[in-house]
Amino acid sequence: MDITYDVPRLLEAVDGFPLVKVLVIGDVMMDEFVWGRVERISPEAPVPVVDVTRETRLLGGAANVVNNLVSAGSRALLSGVVGQDRAARRINTMLKKLDVDPKGLIQDPGRPTTIKTRVVAHAQQLVRFDREKRTPPGPKLMDEMFAFLADVAGEADAIIISDYGKGVVSRELMNRLQKLLKGTKKVIAVDPKVNNFHLYKKVTVITPNHHEAAAGSGVVIDSEESLSEAGQKIIQDLDCASVLITRGEQGMTLFEKDGPVNHIPTVAREVFDVTGAGDTVIAVLTLGLAAGLPLLEAAVLANFAAGLVVGEVGTSAVTARELKNIIANGARRRKKPGQGF
């Protein structure tokens, strides 16, 4: 079944992104990429030798969600925990370049700033190594974070919880956040981690990938029927308004409480790298909702954005111009006989 959406309304929503401000709460990290080429195997062990050609450092995790929001044209606030180290200073500098105030980053002298380092050769990731500490912040740090959240939550049109399982998203955080936002009817969107599924009750939308949905629901997803069972079970267990399951090359499937199930086919021509794609999905989906789109059309907008970023190697973000171009191109393809969405 074809998905019905209003192209002018999607384009109008993108034009409205500069009027939207989103508060992102979660695990802040640095993404490092070591780029090179492989031409020989090491004589010391059967492993490739990478001749390094360049290195890049990018905002990662919740900070990459902010990068996606700003790239798409909106304003953003960020709250999370970092160390007192060089990576934290770099993140602060990078946020300031995006015109995002880093005052919501709480420094913990007892933990390093999370760094994910990926070694990439010939457009393929060879290995990743992580430097991190996954324990929850202590009571003093949580109080500092909530002092910031209480101060800025009223400015935000929507809230994104970016959970990478590094300790920031906890039962205490979600309980205190729900009390803070009670009665406001703000959009609360969650990019989840399986171990924390039980924390995301009564949110607006949760965006697990295929594997997270299976693990979080306890349903083995191997058919359209089991996919539907998993989506409905997540909605029932969490009492949330909707679930958007991202499925890689198969697109996305949207479940709404007391609503239809909608399958949204991918628009990606080729999938090179899914690094950071979840950050793009949650950012653009939330922007669409905050800009006034119905849930299905906001999901379609997020699907267009995901189709762009998975065609790039490494963490990337979508601009408003790119998003409008792919929406217009998708609309033209829909007019061709025999074409679906």
Secondary structure, DSSP 8 states (H G I E B T S, - for coil): ------HHHHHHHHHTGGG-EEEEEE-EEEEEEEEEEEEEE-SSSSSEEEEEEEEEEEEEEHHHHHHHHHHTT-EEEEEEEE-SSHHHHHHHHHHHHTT--GGGEEE-TTS--EEEEEEEETTEEEEEEEE---S---HHHHHHHHHHHHHHGGG-SEEEEE--SSSSS-HHHHHHHHHHHTTT--EEEEE--GGGGGG-TT-SEE--BHHHHHHHHT----SHHHHHHHHHHHHHHHT-SEEEEE-GGG-EEEEETTS-EEEE----S-----TTHHHHHHHHHHHHHHTT--HHHHHHHHHHHHHHHTTSSSS----HHHHHHHHHHHHHHHTSTT---
